[in-house]
Amino acid sequence: MLGARGALLFAACVGCSSSPEPDKEGAGSVEIFSWWTSGGEADALEAIIDLHEERVPHSTVVNASVEFADKARDQLQRRMEAGAPPDLFQANIGADLFKWVLLNGTDDADARVEDLTDLARDRGWLDAFDPDVLAAASFDGKLYGLPVNVHRINSLFYRRDLFETYELEPPQTLDELVELCERIRDSDELQAQSPTGRMACLGLGNKWDWTLSLVTFEMIFLAVAGPDYYESFWLGEESADDPQLEQALDYALRLYCGGDDTSDCLATTYFNRDFGDVDWDVGVGSLIEKSAMMAPMGDWAKGYLEAEGLDPDTDFGVVTFPGSGGTCVITADTFGLPIGAPNRAGAIALLETFASVEGQILFNRLKGSVTPRTDIAPTEFDDMTQSVLDDFATGTRVEALSGLLPGDVMSDLASELRASFEAGSIDIVRTYIRANYDSIPRDLR
């Protein structure tokens, strides 16, 4: 389990250390490739680009963001194979990053991304960044991506003002979540609060399939099975026929269909009825227009809601997803340096800006995430982020599926889940997992 690798994640200290100045040879055009295109994430990237261009005279950062992570990964794959890499590219810790290290599936001899260990040591990053996060971005003791943030995935956002007005409490268990969804659906007064005439219990956007998978496997399954089993299952150490998975799928289907009747799920769902046609930000945006009471999403949703004008702890609140209290499913965005980057010096200078104290504070405030640096005081962030920091420091940490499973497996799992639920059953996805469980490539570390 991630938390067992070392000291407490995100231990705070008083004050911040200074950061080295960027390499003055890092001028010129630098292309950065990512999938950050929405709300707070786009704002955070733009802000740190502006900071970098101030820090490094005569530098220009070309933002090559592509909507939707899987589309971005596919385009990056084509560019890397064609020998036309960007200067830096985004990848999640774990399997998503290591696929660029283990091209032949056995060792890193033919890696297409540079080993950043010496660079990180020379600039003090190995001491300034949390060792657990660095370990999750390292293969065989070598660092292949600079972590720029850390996200908690198993979060539930809610309209705090409406909860207070109607004297509601955020649910702490899966049963409480279902009961609250029933209450919201059956309350004429709450339904009337929505400008559309229908108040959804849960705002979700599943246009690209991954969000329903995230809720099912990284929130509900965790709540049902607990962190030890969650991790051991995805590492291939359990049986695909164990009852925990079926129980989690049944819970997820119940939310999808708004109860046990699966005859017309889209008419009775606890989600917004257009959830299959809109992206994640539109689903979370249901909170903004008050057409949903809650939204299950990683804490990048905080940055999005703030970018759209909502105030944390006033307009909206956040809790750990019901049933998963005491556990944080985490991911971290990293940036890798491709071998053969056109402007290697410029890429290194941009990594220095990302790693700097100033850059980390600026970026993570806007992104809704927390910093992987351990020398930044929690008071640099608002009360909501400080609360998440407390959860990280005291809770059990496990990696997101993007760190444990190859990307194509995650995509297939998500599409099979959607097809299964659209059929009003768990059978399709259950059969897929049973057929493929033993052959899925596991944790590459």
SULRASUL-V718693 format. One record per residue. RES is the residue in three letters. OMEGA is omega in whole degrees, -180 to 180 (NA if undefined). BURIAL is 1 if it has 9 or more other ideal C-beta (glycine too) atoms within 8 Angstrom, else 0. Layout:
# SULRASUL-V718693
{{RES,OMEGA,BURIAL} {RES,OMEGA,BURIAL}}
This chain:
# SULRASUL-V718693
{{MET,-173,1} {LEU,-175,1} {GLY,-178,1} {ALA,-175,0} {ARG,-177,0} {GLY,-176,0} {ALA,-180,0} {LEU,180,0} {LEU,174,1} {PHE,175,1} {ALA,-173,1} {ALA,171,1} {CYS,-180,0} {VAL,177,0} {GLY,-177,0} {CYS,177,0} {SER,179,0} {SER,179,0} {SER,180,1} {PRO,177,0} {GLU,180,0} {PRO,178,1} {ASP,-178,1} {LYS,175,0} {GLU,-175,0} {GLY,179,1} {ALA,180,1} {GLY,-177,1} {SER,179,1} {VAL,179,1} {GLU,178,1} {ILE,-173,1} {PHE,-179,1} {SER,175,1} {TRP,-180,1} {TRP,-177,1} {THR,-172,0} {SER,166,1} {GLY,-175,1} {GLY,-179,1} {GLU,177,1} {ALA,178,1} {ASP,-179,1} {ALA,180,1} {LEU,179,1} {GLU,-179,1} {ALA,-178,1} {ILE,172,1} {ILE,178,1} {ASP,178,0} {LEU,-179,1} {HIS,-178,1} {GLU,172,1} {GLU,-176,0} {ARG,-176,0} {VAL,-179,1} {PRO,177,0} {HIS,175,0} {SER,177,1} {THR,179,0} {VAL,176,1} {VAL,-179,0} {ASN,-178,1} {ALA,-179,1} {SER,179,1} {VAL,180,1} {GLU,176,0} {PHE,-172,1} {ALA,-177,0} {ASP,176,1} {LYS,179,1} {ALA,-180,1} {ARG,179,1} {ASP,-180,0} {GLN,177,1} {LEU,178,1} {GLN,-179,0} {ARG,-179,0} {ARG,-180,1} {MET,180,1} {GLU,180,0} {ALA,-179,0} {GLY,180,0} {ALA,-176,0} {PRO,168,1} {PRO,178,1} {ASP,174,1} {LEU,177,1} {PHE,-179,1} {GLN,173,1} {ALA,174,1} {ASN,175,1} {ILE,176,1} {GLY,-171,1} {ALA,-178,1} {ASP,177,1} {LEU,-172,1} {PHE,177,1} {LYS,178,1} {TRP,177,1} {VAL,-175,1} {LEU,-176,1} {LEU,179,1} {ASN,175,0} {GLY,-176,0} {THR,-179,0} {ASP,-175,0} {ASP,-176,1} {ALA,-177,0} {ASP,-178,0} {ALA,178,1} {ARG,178,1} {VAL,-175,1} {GLU,169,1} {ASP,-176,0} {LEU,-172,1} {THR,-178,1} {ASP,178,0} {LEU,-179,1} {ALA,179,1} {ARG,-178,1} {ASP,-177,0} {ARG,176,1} {GLY,-177,1} {TRP,-179,1} {LEU,177,1} {ASP,-174,0} {ALA,-177,1} {PHE,-179,1} {ASP,-176,1} {PRO,179,1} {ASP,-180,1} {VAL,177,1} {LEU,179,1} {ALA,-180,1} {ALA,177,1} {ALA,-176,1} {SER,174,1} {PHE,179,1} {ASP,178,0} {GLY,-179,0} {LYS,-179,1} {LEU,-177,1} {TYR,177,1} {GLY,177,1} {LEU,177,1} {PRO,-180,1} {VAL,178,1} {ASN,170,1} {VAL,179,1} {HIS,165,1} {ARG,-178,1} {ILE,-173,1} {ASN,180,1} {SER,176,1} {LEU,178,1} {PHE,-178,1} {TYR,177,1} {ARG,-175,1} {ARG,-178,1} {ASP,178,0} {LEU,177,1} {PHE,-180,1} {GLU,-180,0} {THR,-176,0} {TYR,174,1} {GLU,177,0} {LEU,176,1} {GLU,176,0} {PRO,-178,1} {PRO,180,1} {GLN,179,0} {THR,178,1} {LEU,178,1} {ASP,177,0} {GLU,178,1} {LEU,179,1} {VAL,179,1} {GLU,179,1} {LEU,178,1} {CYS,177,1} {GLU,180,1} {ARG,179,0} {ILE,-179,1} {ARG,-175,1} {ASP,-178,0} {SER,177,1} {ASP,-179,0} {GLU,178,0} {LEU,179,1} {GLN,-179,1} {ALA,179,0} {GLN,-177,0} {SER,178,1} {PRO,179,0} {THR,-178,0} {GLY,176,0} {ARG,177,0} {MET,176,1} {ALA,174,1} {CYS,-173,1} {LEU,175,1} {GLY,-178,1} {LEU,173,1} {GLY,-173,1} {ASN,-179,1} {LYS,-176,1} {TRP,173,0} {ASP,-168,1} {TRP,-176,1} {THR,176,1} {LEU,176,1} {SER,178,1} {LEU,-179,1} {VAL,-176,1} {THR,-170,1} {PHE,-177,1} {GLU,175,1} {MET,-175,1} {ILE,179,1} {PHE,177,1} {LEU,-179,1} {ALA,-180,1} {VAL,-169,1} {ALA,-175,1} {GLY,-173,0} {PRO,-179,1} {ASP,-179,0} {TYR,177,1} {TYR,-176,1} {GLU,-178,1} {SER,178,1} {PHE,-177,1} {TRP,174,1} {LEU,174,1} {GLY,-175,1} {GLU,-180,0} {GLU,179,0} {SER,178,0} {ALA,180,1} {ASP,178,0} {ASP,-173,0} {PRO,-177,0} {GLN,-179,1} {LEU,180,1} {GLU,178,1} {GLN,179,1} {ALA,179,1} {LEU,178,1} {ASP,177,1} {TYR,-178,1} {ALA,179,1} {LEU,178,1} {ARG,176,1} {LEU,-179,1} {TYR,-175,1} {CYS,-180,1} {GLY,-180,1} {GLY,-175,0} {ASP,180,0} {ASP,-176,0} {THR,-175,0} {SER,-179,0} {ASP,-171,0} {CYS,-177,1} {LEU,179,0} {ALA,-173,0} {THR,-174,1} {THR,173,1} {TYR,176,1} {PHE,168,1} {ASN,-170,1} {ARG,179,1} {ASP,-172,0} {PHE,-180,1} {GLY,-175,1} {ASP,-175,0} {VAL,-179,1} {ASP,-174,1} {TRP,-176,1} {ASP,177,1} {VAL,177,1} {GLY,176,1} {VAL,180,1} {GLY,174,1} {SER,176,1} {LEU,-177,1} {ILE,-178,1} {GLU,179,1} {LYS,173,1} {SER,171,1} {ALA,-179,1} {MET,-176,1} {MET,177,1} {ALA,176,1} {PRO,-177,1} {MET,173,1} {GLY,-169,1} {ASP,164,1} {TRP,176,1} {ALA,177,1} {LYS,179,1} {GLY,180,1} {TYR,-178,1} {LEU,177,1} {GLU,179,1} {ALA,180,1} {GLU,171,1} {GLY,178,0} {LEU,-179,1} {ASP,178,0} {PRO,-180,1} {ASP,173,1} {THR,177,0} {ASP,-179,1} {PHE,176,1} {GLY,178,1} {VAL,173,1} {VAL,171,1} {THR,-178,1} {PHE,-176,1} {PRO,179,1} {GLY,-178,1} {SER,179,1} {GLY,-178,0} {GLY,179,0} {THR,175,1} {CYS,171,1} {VAL,-172,1} {ILE,166,1} {THR,175,1} {ALA,173,1} {ASP,176,1} {THR,170,1} {PHE,178,1} {GLY,180,1} {LEU,-178,1} {PRO,170,1} {ILE,-176,1} {GLY,177,0} {ALA,-176,1} {PRO,180,0} {ASN,-176,1} {ARG,-180,1} {ALA,178,1} {GLY,178,1} {ALA,179,1} {ILE,178,1} {ALA,179,1} {LEU,174,1} {LEU,178,1} {GLU,177,1} {THR,177,1} {PHE,-176,1} {ALA,-175,1} {SER,177,1} {VAL,-180,1} {GLU,-180,0} {GLY,-180,1} {GLN,180,1} {ILE,-179,1} {LEU,-175,1} {PHE,-173,1} {ASN,173,1} {ARG,-177,1} {LEU,-176,1} {LYS,-176,1} {GLY,-177,1} {SER,175,1} {VAL,-176,1} {THR,173,1} {PRO,176,1} {ARG,-180,1} {THR,-176,1} {ASP,177,1} {ILE,-177,1} {ALA,178,1} {PRO,-179,1} {THR,173,0} {GLU,-177,0} {PHE,-176,1} {ASP,-175,0} {ASP,-179,0} {MET,179,1} {THR,177,1} {GLN,177,1} {SER,177,1} {VAL,176,1} {LEU,177,1} {ASP,178,0} {ASP,177,1} {PHE,-174,1} {ALA,-174,1} {THR,-174,0} {GLY,174,1} {THR,-177,1} {ARG,175,1} {VAL,-177,1} {GLU,174,1} {ALA,180,1} {LEU,179,1} {SER,177,1} {GLY,-174,1} {LEU,-175,1} {LEU,174,1} {PRO,-176,1} {GLY,-179,1} {ASP,176,0} {VAL,178,1} {MET,179,1} {SER,179,1} {ASP,179,1} {LEU,-179,1} {ALA,-179,1} {SER,177,1} {GLU,178,1} {LEU,180,1} {ARG,179,1} {ALA,-179,1} {SER,-178,1} {PHE,176,1} {GLU,175,0} {ALA,178,0} {GLY,-174,1} {SER,173,1} {ILE,-169,1} {ASP,-175,0} {ILE,-178,1} {VAL,177,1} {ARG,180,1} {THR,179,0} {TYR,-178,1} {ILE,178,1} {ARG,-176,1} {ALA,-171,0} {ASN,-171,1} {TYR,-174,1} {ASP,-177,0} {SER,-179,0} {ILE,174,1} {PRO,-172,0} {ARG,-178,0} {ASP,-172,0} {LEU,179,1} {ARG,NA,0}}
